Amino acid sequence: MLDDQQFRNASDKALETLQRALESAMDEHEFDVDSKEGALAIEFDDPPAKFVISPNSPVKQIWVSARVRSFKLDWNEALGAFALPDGRTLIRLIADVMGEQLGVRVSL
């Protein structure tokens, strides 16, 4: 289990890495990404949608709201990343839900 400082460092790094990956993919796919108050927002015009990725410090998780679903990712020590119980990391999860949204395979 991460302590508060370790969680802040790990979640900041995870969101920064995700934001860089998203910014690289913006030219290929039609969406915008914005960072505000420690959270990331991904917005799509067609079809319209907004995904929000944010750290939740009290429970030491990263929460994702996407496609009328919510996902809660815990720190996975073996993977060295925030992940779902099925092993999907944050970047893999976002690529998957973006692919569902856009109807194409998305690689981040």
Secondary structure as the mmCIF struct_conf table of DSSP 4:
data_model
#
loop_
_struct_conf.conf_type_id
_struct_conf.id
_struct_conf.beg_label_comp_id
_struct_conf.beg_label_asym_id
_struct_conf.beg_label_seq_id
_struct_conf.end_label_comp_id
_struct_conf.end_label_asym_id
_struct_conf.end_label_seq_id
HELX_RH_AL_P HELX_RH_AL_P1 ASP A 4 ALA A 25
TURN_TY1_P TURN_TY1_P1 MET A 26 GLU A 28
BEND BEND1 HIS A 29 HIS A 29
STRN STRN1 ASP A 32 LYS A 36
TURN_TY1_P TURN_TY1_P2 GLU A 37 GLY A 38
STRN STRN2 ALA A 39 ASP A 45
TURN_TY1_P TURN_TY1_P3 ASP A 46 PRO A 47
STRN STRN3 PRO A 48 ASN A 56
HELX_RH_3T_P HELX_RH_3T_P1 SER A 57 VAL A 59
TURN_TY1_P TURN_TY1_P4 LYS A 60 LYS A 60
STRN STRN4 GLN A 61 ALA A 66
TURN_TY1_P TURN_TY1_P5 ARG A 67 VAL A 68
STRN STRN5 ARG A 69 ASN A 76
TURN_TY1_P TURN_TY1_P6 GLU A 77 GLY A 80
STRN STRN6 ALA A 81 ALA A 83
TURN_TY1_P TURN_TY1_P7 PRO A 85 ASP A 86
BEND BEND2 GLY A 87 GLY A 87
STRN STRN7 THR A 89 THR A 89
HELX_RH_AL_P HELX_RH_AL_P2 LEU A 90 LEU A 102
TURN_TY1_P TURN_TY1_P8 GLY A 103 GLY A 103
BEND BEND3 VAL A 104 VAL A 104
#
